[in-house]
């Protein structure tokens, strides 16, 4: 019985890591087209932290809707969406590098590297940002190559 419990627990913990949704071709967005679960992409750069956006401060880019904590952040995004949009379509940077898979993220687990936003999976005792940091150059190179396959 104890072995079965351990196996089931491991299955629950690891299953989300390998989950992939190919229906989201434009990026990691909700069914309503909302990116980053409503978090403000500009705040990662300006405030250095994840801030939830507000429904009354929105902007769209490439069919994806973003929420912003302020009108100022919305306007910054509109002026240069590519500067603030998350890398790899908002999918987990670690998973994109490690396996080339599209994996959900925790919007509060992120890294700004060389002026680009990277998001990471962080659930069930698995913070992939920590693993990414152990081999960032190698994983980034692989993630860039894997993401290029999705953008074709």
VMD Tcl script that draws the C-alpha trace (Angstrom):
set ca {
  {0.00 0.00 0.00}
  {2.83 2.40 0.84}
  {4.52 1.78 -2.55}
  {1.24 2.53 -4.33}
  {0.87 5.79 -2.42}
  {4.41 6.82 -3.36}
  {3.84 5.95 -7.03}
  {0.60 7.93 -7.12}
  {2.26 10.90 -5.42}
  {5.11 10.85 -7.94}
  {2.62 10.69 -10.80}
  {0.77 13.73 -9.46}
  {3.99 15.69 -8.94}
  {5.56 14.97 -12.33}
  {2.54 14.96 -14.64}
  {2.20 18.77 -14.95}
  {5.84 19.03 -16.02}
  {5.14 17.13 -19.20}
  {1.72 18.58 -19.93}
  {1.51 20.20 -23.34}
  {-1.31 21.98 -25.09}
  {-0.70 22.26 -28.83}
  {-3.93 24.21 -29.31}
  {-2.21 27.36 -27.99}
  {-0.09 28.08 -31.03}
  {0.23 31.82 -30.41}
  {1.59 31.29 -26.92}
  {0.66 30.40 -23.38}
  {-2.70 32.13 -23.15}
  {-6.00 31.31 -21.51}
  {-8.97 30.26 -23.60}
  {-10.10 33.89 -23.54}
  {-6.78 34.99 -25.05}
  {-5.33 36.40 -21.80}
  {-1.55 36.16 -21.41}
  {0.47 35.51 -18.25}
  {-2.69 34.78 -16.24}
  {-3.38 38.52 -16.15}
  {0.01 39.60 -14.82}
  {1.56 42.81 -16.13}
  {4.49 42.02 -18.48}
  {5.99 45.50 -18.07}
  {6.06 45.32 -14.26}
  {8.67 42.56 -14.38}
  {11.01 45.19 -15.84}
  {9.90 48.40 -14.12}
  {9.04 47.09 -10.64}
  {11.29 44.02 -10.67}
  {8.41 41.84 -9.52}
  {5.25 40.15 -10.74}
  {2.21 42.40 -10.44}
  {-1.32 41.49 -11.38}
  {-2.79 43.67 -14.08}
  {-6.22 45.26 -14.11}
  {-9.04 44.60 -16.56}
  {-9.36 48.32 -17.27}
  {-5.72 48.53 -18.46}
  {-5.46 46.18 -21.41}
  {-3.64 45.96 -24.71}
  {-3.54 43.30 -27.38}
  {-0.68 42.14 -29.53}
  {-0.79 39.33 -32.12}
  {-4.21 38.21 -30.88}
  {-3.09 38.01 -27.25}
  {-4.50 40.27 -24.52}
  {-2.34 41.58 -21.71}
  {-3.42 43.25 -18.47}
  {-1.37 46.05 -16.90}
  {-1.06 47.41 -13.38}
  {-1.14 50.97 -14.73}
  {-1.92 52.97 -17.86}
  {1.76 53.95 -17.99}
  {2.80 50.28 -18.23}
  {0.15 49.68 -20.90}
  {1.51 52.58 -22.94}
  {5.09 51.34 -22.59}
  {3.97 47.95 -23.88}
  {2.09 49.44 -26.81}
  {5.18 51.38 -27.83}
  {7.36 48.24 -27.96}
  {5.51 44.92 -27.39}
  {8.50 42.78 -28.37}
  {10.55 44.33 -25.56}
  {8.11 43.21 -22.86}
  {6.45 40.04 -24.16}
  {7.70 36.86 -22.46}
  {10.11 34.63 -24.33}
  {8.99 31.30 -25.82}
  {5.39 32.47 -26.05}
  {5.14 32.62 -22.27}
  {5.82 28.90 -21.83}
  {8.29 27.60 -19.24}
  {11.81 28.50 -20.36}
  {13.34 25.51 -18.58}
  {10.99 23.00 -20.24}
  {11.55 24.60 -23.63}
  {15.29 24.09 -23.17}
  {15.25 20.70 -21.48}
  {12.71 18.94 -23.68}
  {11.26 21.38 -26.20}
  {7.83 21.11 -24.58}
  {5.24 23.79 -23.89}
  {4.68 23.73 -20.13}
  {2.52 26.06 -18.03}
  {4.20 28.61 -15.78}
  {3.83 30.30 -12.43}
  {3.78 34.02 -13.37}
  {5.51 34.84 -10.09}
  {8.53 32.69 -10.99}
  {10.52 34.65 -13.55}
  {13.85 36.03 -14.59}
  {14.78 39.07 -16.65}
  {17.95 38.24 -18.56}
  {19.59 40.59 -21.05}
  {16.42 42.65 -21.27}
  {14.15 39.64 -21.93}
  {11.47 38.06 -19.73}
  {11.62 34.33 -18.99}
  {8.85 32.53 -17.07}
  {9.09 29.21 -15.21}
  {7.01 26.35 -13.86}
  {6.92 26.30 -10.05}
  {4.48 23.83 -8.50}
  {4.55 20.60 -6.52}
  {8.02 21.24 -5.07}
  {9.48 21.75 -8.55}
  {10.84 25.24 -9.13}
  {12.36 25.00 -12.61}
  {14.05 28.40 -12.27}
  {16.50 26.83 -9.83}
  {17.36 24.12 -12.35}
  {17.58 26.68 -15.18}
  {20.10 28.70 -13.17}
  {22.40 25.67 -12.89}
  {22.90 25.53 -16.69}
  {21.44 28.76 -18.02}
  {23.69 29.14 -21.09}
  {23.12 25.55 -22.26}
  {19.39 25.53 -21.57}
  {18.88 28.94 -23.18}
  {20.67 27.83 -26.34}
  {18.50 24.70 -26.54}
  {15.32 26.64 -25.71}
  {16.04 29.15 -28.49}
  {16.51 26.31 -30.99}
  {13.41 24.45 -29.79}
  {11.24 27.58 -29.88}
  {12.38 28.29 -33.45}
  {10.73 24.97 -34.46}
  {7.37 26.20 -33.07}
  {7.57 29.53 -34.86}
  {7.87 27.99 -38.34}
}
mol new
graphics top color blue
foreach p $ca { graphics top sphere $p radius 0.5 }
foreach p [lrange $ca 0 end-1] q [lrange $ca 1 end] { graphics top cylinder $p $q radius 0.2 }
display resetview
